[in-house]
Amino acid sequence: MGLVRTLGAPLSLPSTPYSYTVLDQDLAAALQEFGNNLNIRVNVSPEVKGRIRGRMPDLAPREFLERLTGLYNLQWYYDGLVLYVSDAHEAQSRLLVLNPITLNAFKSALDSLDISDERYVVRAAPGDGLVFASGPPRFIALVDETLKGLVAEAQARPNLTTVEKPAHESVLMLFRGASSTVIRGGRPEGPLSSAAPQQDSVVHAPAPGQR
């Protein structure tokens, strides 16, 4: 199996050619079949429309996916559990307020949580503490959830008045379905058990002593 990575969650695909013969098939159905054949969960947006006519060349799965996205003006994003495919016109842009989070801390959290993707934009914007993000809906949703989690963690931190008080360690948990990842002090600690919320979210967990 070849490991495909664009900074985001790794999408493991075989390197052998993906043979797909079709005379006339709905594009969304072809993408679902692609996922079924490779044992990958695929979420296809209702906005993905079109039909595949004629035989597709034998390509490696990643190249097959890229060919479809190029031919039909699509975008894809893998969040570690589900491959999301959307129409390029569904791409979203957000101007987010970072305060009191720094841009470096925000981007480090995105990298640690395997959310960052070099194909999609997260960069500083003109203004005080602003960041511009652009990409497919699932990517933007995770970027937004991560920032909200970081801001909530920062706001929950007590204002330290003396240097003798130890700084509390920041803890974030990213839930993806039944799995979760802990980010403690800006560093990933790996997956937790499956006892996690069933919908995707980023939450702040109190540090020891903050109950």
Phi and psi in degrees as GROMACS dihedral restraints (atoms count N, CA, C in turn):
[ dihedral_restraints ]
;  ai    aj    ak    al  type     phi  dphi    fc
    3     4     5     6     1   -92.4    20    10
    4     5     6     7     1   141.4    20    10
    6     7     8     9     1   -98.4    20    10
    7     8     9    10     1   115.8    20    10
    9    10    11    12     1  -100.8    20    10
   10    11    12    13     1   128.5    20    10
   12    13    14    15     1  -142.8    20    10
   13    14    15    16     1   130.3    20    10
   15    16    17    18     1  -125.3    20    10
   16    17    18    19     1    45.7    20    10
   18    19    20    21     1    77.2    20    10
   19    20    21    22     1   -28.5    20    10
   21    22    23    24     1   -77.7    20    10
   22    23    24    25     1  -164.6    20    10
   24    25    26    27     1   -59.8    20    10
   25    26    27    28     1   139.0    20    10
   27    28    29    30     1   -68.1    20    10
   28    29    30    31     1   133.8    20    10
   30    31    32    33     1  -110.6    20    10
   31    32    33    34     1   106.7    20    10
   33    34    35    36     1   -86.9    20    10
   34    35    36    37     1   118.5    20    10
   36    37    38    39     1  -131.2    20    10
   37    38    39    40     1   147.1    20    10
   39    40    41    42     1   -68.5    20    10
   40    41    42    43     1   154.2    20    10
   42    43    44    45     1   -90.5    20    10
   43    44    45    46     1   -12.1    20    10
   45    46    47    48     1   -72.5    20    10
   46    47    48    49     1   150.9    20    10
   48    49    50    51     1   -58.7    20    10
   49    50    51    52     1   142.7    20    10
   51    52    53    54     1   -98.0    20    10
   52    53    54    55     1   106.6    20    10
   54    55    56    57     1   -87.4    20    10
   55    56    57    58     1   120.6    20    10
   57    58    59    60     1  -138.7    20    10
   58    59    60    61     1   112.1    20    10
   60    61    62    63     1  -110.1    20    10
   61    62    63    64     1   125.5    20    10
   63    64    65    66     1  -147.1    20    10
   64    65    66    67     1   141.9    20    10
   66    67    68    69     1   -96.5    20    10
   67    68    69    70     1   -40.8    20    10
   69    70    71    72     1  -163.7    20    10
   70    71    72    73     1   106.9    20    10
   72    73    74    75     1  -141.9    20    10
   73    74    75    76     1   147.3    20    10
   75    76    77    78     1   -61.1    20    10
   76    77    78    79     1   136.5    20    10
   78    79    80    81     1   -61.3    20    10
   79    80    81    82     1   -45.0    20    10
   81    82    83    84     1   -61.6    20    10
   82    83    84    85     1   -39.8    20    10
   84    85    86    87     1   -65.6    20    10
   85    86    87    88     1   -37.8    20    10
   87    88    89    90     1   -64.3    20    10
   88    89    90    91     1   -38.7    20    10
   90    91    92    93     1   -68.2    20    10
   91    92    93    94     1   -39.1    20    10
   93    94    95    96     1   -64.5    20    10
   94    95    96    97     1   -40.8    20    10
   96    97    98    99     1   -65.7    20    10
   97    98    99   100     1   -36.3    20    10
   99   100   101   102     1   -56.7    20    10
  100   101   102   103     1   -47.5    20    10
  102   103   104   105     1   -64.8    20    10
  103   104   105   106     1   -42.4    20    10
  105   106   107   108     1   -61.9    20    10
  106   107   108   109     1   -42.5    20    10
  108   109   110   111     1   -66.6    20    10
  109   110   111   112     1   -29.0    20    10
  111   112   113   114     1  -105.4    20    10
  112   113   114   115     1     6.6    20    10
  114   115   116   117     1    60.1    20    10
  115   116   117   118     1    44.9    20    10
  117   118   119   120     1  -122.8    20    10
  118   119   120   121     1   131.7    20    10
  120   121   122   123     1   -71.1    20    10
  121   122   123   124     1   129.6    20    10
  123   124   125   126     1  -123.8    20    10
  124   125   126   127     1   131.9    20    10
  126   127   128   129     1  -114.0    20    10
  127   128   129   130     1   110.9    20    10
  129   130   131   132     1  -102.6    20    10
  130   131   132   133     1   125.9    20    10
  132   133   134   135     1   -63.6    20    10
  133   134   135   136     1   145.5    20    10
  135   136   137   138     1   -60.6    20    10
  136   137   138   139     1   -18.6    20    10
  138   139   140   141     1   -79.5    20    10
  139   140   141   142     1    -9.4    20    10
  141   142   143   144     1   -79.6    20    10
  142   143   144   145     1   111.3    20    10
  144   145   146   147     1  -130.3    20    10
  145   146   147   148     1   161.1    20    10
  147   148   149   150     1   130.0    20    10
  148   149   150   151     1   173.0    20    10
  150   151   152   153     1  -134.2    20    10
  151   152   153   154     1   144.3    20    10
  153   154   155   156     1   -95.3    20    10
  154   155   156   157     1   123.5    20    10
  156   157   158   159     1  -124.2    20    10
  157   158   159   160     1   131.8    20    10
  159   160   161   162     1    91.5    20    10
  160   161   162   163     1   165.6    20    10
  162   163   164   165     1   -76.4    20    10
  163   164   165   166     1   133.8    20    10
  165   166   167   168     1   -84.3    20    10
  166   167   168   169     1   143.8    20    10
  168   169   170   171     1   -66.3    20    10
  169   170   171   172     1   154.5    20    10
  171   172   173   174     1   -72.9    20    10
  172   173   174   175     1   112.6    20    10
  174   175   176   177     1  -129.3    20    10
  175   176   177   178     1   157.8    20    10
  177   178   179   180     1   -61.6    20    10
  178   179   180   181     1   148.6    20    10
  180   181   182   183     1   -51.3    20    10
  181   182   183   184     1   -42.3    20    10
  183   184   185   186     1   -62.4    20    10
  184   185   186   187     1   -42.3    20    10
  186   187   188   189     1   -67.9    20    10
  187   188   189   190     1   -35.4    20    10
  189   190   191   192     1   -62.5    20    10
  190   191   192   193     1   -45.8    20    10
  192   193   194   195     1   -62.7    20    10
  193   194   195   196     1   -43.9    20    10
  195   196   197   198     1   -66.1    20    10
  196   197   198   199     1   -34.8    20    10
  198   199   200   201     1   -65.2    20    10
  199   200   201   202     1   -43.8    20    10
  201   202   203   204     1   -64.3    20    10
  202   203   204   205     1   -42.7    20    10
  204   205   206   207     1   -65.4    20    10
  205   206   207   208     1   -34.7    20    10
  207   208   209   210     1   -72.2    20    10
  208   209   210   211     1   -41.6    20    10
  210   211   212   213     1   -69.0    20    10
  211   212   213   214     1   -34.9    20    10
  213   214   215   216     1  -112.4    20    10
  214   215   216   217     1    13.9    20    10
  216   217   218   219     1    56.8    20    10
  217   218   219   220     1    56.5    20    10
  219   220   221   222     1  -111.5    20    10
  220   221   222   223     1   169.0    20    10
  222   223   224   225     1  -131.7    20    10
  223   224   225   226     1   147.4    20    10
  225   226   227   228     1  -131.5    20    10
  226   227   228   229     1   151.4    20    10
  228   229   230   231     1  -147.8    20    10
  229   230   231   232     1   131.6    20    10
  231   232   233   234     1  -109.3    20    10
  232   233   234   235     1   122.7    20    10
  234   235   236   237     1   -98.7    20    10
  235   236   237   238     1     9.4    20    10
  237   238   239   240     1   105.6    20    10
  238   239   240   241     1   -21.6    20    10
  240   241   242   243     1  -123.5    20    10
  241   242   243   244     1   -40.0    20    10
  243   244   245   246     1  -130.3    20    10
  244   245   246   247     1   138.7    20    10
  246   247   248   249     1   -90.9    20    10
  247   248   249   250     1   113.2    20    10
  249   250   251   252     1   -96.4    20    10
  250   251   252   253     1   128.2    20    10
  252   253   254   255     1  -121.1    20    10
  253   254   255   256     1   127.2    20    10
  255   256   257   258     1  -137.4    20    10
  256   257   258   259     1   162.1    20    10
  258   259   260   261     1   -71.5    20    10
  259   260   261   262     1   143.1    20    10
  261   262   263   264     1   -59.9    20    10
  262   263   264   265     1   -27.4    20    10
  264   265   266   267     1   -69.8    20    10
  265   266   267   268     1   -12.9    20    10
  267   268   269   270     1   -84.7    20    10
  268   269   270   271     1    -4.4    20    10
  270   271   272   273     1   -53.7    20    10
  271   272   273   274     1   140.9    20    10
  273   274   275   276     1  -116.9    20    10
  274   275   276   277     1   153.5    20    10
  276   277   278   279     1  -127.1    20    10
  277   278   279   280     1   140.7    20    10
  279   280   281   282     1  -134.1    20    10
  280   281   282   283     1   140.1    20    10
  282   283   284   285     1  -108.5    20    10
  283   284   285   286     1   109.8    20    10
  285   286   287   288     1  -108.9    20    10
  286   287   288   289     1   143.7    20    10
  288   289   290   291     1   -90.0    20    10
  289   290   291   292     1   120.6    20    10
  291   292   293   294     1   -82.8    20    10
  292   293   294   295     1   -33.0    20    10
  294   295   296   297     1   -51.0    20    10
  295   296   297   298     1   131.4    20    10
  297   298   299   300     1   -95.3    20    10
  298   299   300   301     1    20.7    20    10
  300   301   302   303     1   -89.3    20    10
  301   302   303   304     1   142.9    20    10
  303   304   305   306     1   -85.8    20    10
  304   305   306   307     1   157.2    20    10
  306   307   308   309     1   -61.2    20    10
  307   308   309   310     1   -41.4    20    10
  309   310   311   312     1   -63.0    20    10
  310   311   312   313     1   -41.0    20    10
  312   313   314   315     1   -65.5    20    10
  313   314   315   316     1   -39.2    20    10
  315   316   317   318     1   -65.4    20    10
  316   317   318   319     1   -48.4    20    10
  318   319   320   321     1   -66.8    20    10
  319   320   321   322     1   -34.2    20    10
  321   322   323   324     1   -64.0    20    10
  322   323   324   325     1   -39.3    20    10
  324   325   326   327     1   -65.6    20    10
  325   326   327   328     1   -41.7    20    10
  327   328   329   330     1   -62.0    20    10
  328   329   330   331     1   -40.7    20    10
  330   331   332   333     1   -65.4    20    10
  331   332   333   334     1   -45.2    20    10
  333   334   335   336     1   -64.1    20    10
  334   335   336   337     1   -32.9    20    10
  336   337   338   339     1   -89.2    20    10
  337   338   339   340     1     6.3    20    10
  339   340   341   342     1    57.5    20    10
  340   341   342   343     1    40.9    20    10
  342   343   344   345     1  -101.8    20    10
  343   344   345   346     1   -35.7    20    10
  345   346   347   348     1   -55.5    20    10
  346   347   348   349     1   143.4    20    10
  348   349   350   351     1  -144.5    20    10
  349   350   351   352     1   122.1    20    10
  351   352   353   354     1   -63.0    20    10
  352   353   354   355     1   -16.3    20    10
  354   355   356   357     1   -78.9    20    10
  355   356   357   358     1   -19.0    20    10
  357   358   359   360     1  -121.0    20    10
  358   359   360   361     1   153.6    20    10
  360   361   362   363     1   -95.2    20    10
  361   362   363   364     1   132.4    20    10
  363   364   365   366     1  -141.0    20    10
  364   365   366   367     1   107.4    20    10
  366   367   368   369     1  -148.2    20    10
  367   368   369   370     1   162.1    20    10
  369   370   371   372     1   -63.7    20    10
  370   371   372   373     1   143.8    20    10
  372   373   374   375     1  -115.9    20    10
  373   374   375   376     1   154.1    20    10
  375   376   377   378     1   -57.3    20    10
  376   377   378   379     1   136.0    20    10
  378   379   380   381     1   124.5    20    10
  379   380   381   382     1   177.1    20    10
  381   382   383   384     1   -91.0    20    10
  382   383   384   385     1   109.7    20    10
  384   385   386   387     1    67.7    20    10
  385   386   387   388     1    40.9    20    10
  387   388   389   390     1  -114.9    20    10
  388   389   390   391     1   149.7    20    10
  390   391   392   393     1  -135.4    20    10
  391   392   393   394     1   141.8    20    10
  393   394   395   396     1  -106.6    20    10
  394   395   396   397     1   129.5    20    10
  396   397   398   399     1  -127.3    20    10
  397   398   399   400     1   140.0    20    10
  399   400   401   402     1  -147.4    20    10
  400   401   402   403     1   136.6    20    10
  402   403   404   405     1   167.3    20    10
  403   404   405   406     1  -171.4    20    10
  405   406   407   408     1   -66.5    20    10
  406   407   408   409     1   161.0    20    10
  408   409   410   411     1   -54.2    20    10
  409   410   411   412     1   -43.0    20    10
  411   412   413   414     1   -65.3    20    10
  412   413   414   415     1   -40.0    20    10
  414   415   416   417     1   -62.0    20    10
  415   416   417   418     1   -47.3    20    10
  417   418   419   420     1   -63.7    20    10
  418   419   420   421     1   -38.2    20    10
  420   421   422   423     1   -61.9    20    10
  421   422   423   424     1   -42.5    20    10
  423   424   425   426     1   -69.8    20    10
  424   425   426   427     1   -37.2    20    10
  426   427   428   429     1   -61.6    20    10
  427   428   429   430     1   -45.6    20    10
  429   430   431   432     1   -65.0    20    10
  430   431   432   433     1   -43.6    20    10
  432   433   434   435     1   -64.1    20    10
  433   434   435   436     1   -38.5    20    10
  435   436   437   438     1   -64.4    20    10
  436   437   438   439     1   -44.8    20    10
  438   439   440   441     1   -62.6    20    10
  439   440   441   442     1   -42.7    20    10
  441   442   443   444     1   -61.3    20    10
  442   443   444   445     1   -39.7    20    10
  444   445   446   447     1   -65.0    20    10
  445   446   447   448     1   -41.9    20    10
  447   448   449   450     1   -65.2    20    10
  448   449   450   451     1   -43.0    20    10
  450   451   452   453     1   -64.2    20    10
  451   452   453   454     1   -43.3    20    10
  453   454   455   456     1   -61.8    20    10
  454   455   456   457     1   -39.9    20    10
  456   457   458   459     1   -64.7    20    10
  457   458   459   460     1   -42.7    20    10
  459   460   461   462     1   -66.8    20    10
  460   461   462   463     1   -39.7    20    10
  462   463   464   465     1   -71.2    20    10
  463   464   465   466     1   -27.6    20    10
  465   466   467   468     1   -78.1    20    10
  466   467   468   469     1   -16.1    20    10
  468   469   470   471     1   -69.9    20    10
  469   470   471   472     1   130.7    20    10
  471   472   473   474     1   -69.3    20    10
  472   473   474   475     1   150.2    20    10
  474   475   476   477     1   -73.7    20    10
  475   476   477   478     1   118.0    20    10
  477   478   479   480     1   -83.3    20    10
  478   479   480   481     1   126.5    20    10
  480   481   482   483     1  -102.6    20    10
  481   482   483   484     1   -17.5    20    10
  483   484   485   486     1  -131.9    20    10
  484   485   486   487     1   149.8    20    10
  486   487   488   489     1   -72.5    20    10
  487   488   489   490     1   -15.8    20    10
  489   490   491   492     1   -71.5    20    10
  490   491   492   493     1   -23.6    20    10
  492   493   494   495     1   -74.9    20    10
  493   494   495   496     1   126.9    20    10
  495   496   497   498     1   -70.3    20    10
  496   497   498   499     1   143.6    20    10
  498   499   500   501     1   -72.7    20    10
  499   500   501   502     1   135.4    20    10
  501   502   503   504     1   -75.4    20    10
  502   503   504   505     1   143.1    20    10
  504   505   506   507     1   -78.8    20    10
  505   506   507   508     1   131.5    20    10
  507   508   509   510     1   -78.6    20    10
  508   509   510   511     1   136.3    20    10
  510   511   512   513     1  -131.2    20    10
  511   512   513   514     1   122.9    20    10
  513   514   515   516     1  -119.9    20    10
  514   515   516   517     1   144.7    20    10
  516   517   518   519     1  -125.2    20    10
  517   518   519   520     1   125.2    20    10
  519   520   521   522     1  -101.9    20    10
  520   521   522   523     1   118.6    20    10
  522   523   524   525     1   -99.0    20    10
  523   524   525   526     1   128.0    20    10
  525   526   527   528     1  -126.0    20    10
  526   527   528   529     1   100.5    20    10
  528   529   530   531     1    62.2    20    10
  529   530   531   532     1  -122.3    20    10
  531   532   533   534     1   -95.1    20    10
  532   533   534   535     1     3.0    20    10
  534   535   536   537     1  -112.4    20    10
  535   536   537   538     1   160.3    20    10
  537   538   539   540     1  -148.1    20    10
  538   539   540   541     1   154.6    20    10
  540   541   542   543     1  -127.6    20    10
  541   542   543   544     1   134.5    20    10
  543   544   545   546     1   -99.7    20    10
  544   545   546   547     1   132.7    20    10
  546   547   548   549     1  -115.2    20    10
  547   548   549   550     1   108.9    20    10
  549   550   551   552     1  -113.5    20    10
  550   551   552   553     1   120.4    20    10
  552   553   554   555     1    60.5    20    10
  553   554   555   556     1    30.7    20    10
  555   556   557   558     1    85.1    20    10
  556   557   558   559     1     3.2    20    10
  558   559   560   561     1  -121.3    20    10
  559   560   561   562     1   134.5    20    10
  561   562   563   564     1   -71.1    20    10
  562   563   564   565     1   138.9    20    10
  564   565   566   567     1  -108.0    20    10
  565   566   567   568     1    -1.8    20    10
  567   568   569   570     1    99.7    20    10
  568   569   570   571     1   179.6    20    10
  570   571   572   573     1   -74.1    20    10
  571   572   573   574     1   152.1    20    10
  573   574   575   576     1   -97.8    20    10
  574   575   576   577     1  -172.3    20    10
  576   577   578   579     1   -72.7    20    10
  577   578   579   580     1   176.4    20    10
  579   580   581   582     1   -79.7    20    10
  580   581   582   583     1     0.8    20    10
  582   583   584   585     1   -78.8    20    10
  583   584   585   586     1    73.8    20    10
  585   586   587   588     1  -137.9    20    10
  586   587   588   589     1   160.2    20    10
  588   589   590   591     1   -56.4    20    10
  589   590   591   592     1   151.2    20    10
  591   592   593   594     1   -84.6    20    10
  592   593   594   595     1   -13.6    20    10
  594   595   596   597     1  -106.7    20    10
  595   596   597   598     1   154.0    20    10
  597   598   599   600     1   -68.3    20    10
  598   599   600   601     1   134.2    20    10
  600   601   602   603     1  -162.2    20    10
  601   602   603   604     1   160.9    20    10
  603   604   605   606     1  -120.5    20    10
  604   605   606   607     1   122.1    20    10
  606   607   608   609     1  -128.2    20    10
  607   608   609   610     1   160.4    20    10
  609   610   611   612     1   -98.3    20    10
  610   611   612   613     1   131.1    20    10
  612   613   614   615     1  -105.6    20    10
  613   614   615   616     1   136.0    20    10
  615   616   617   618     1   -65.8    20    10
  616   617   618   619     1   144.0    20    10
  618   619   620   621     1   -72.3    20    10
  619   620   621   622     1   163.2    20    10
  621   622   623   624     1   -52.7    20    10
  622   623   624   625     1   132.8    20    10
  624   625   626   627     1    91.1    20    10
  625   626   627   628     1    -7.6    20    10
  627   628   629   630     1  -109.4    20    10
  628   629   630   631     1    72.0    20    10
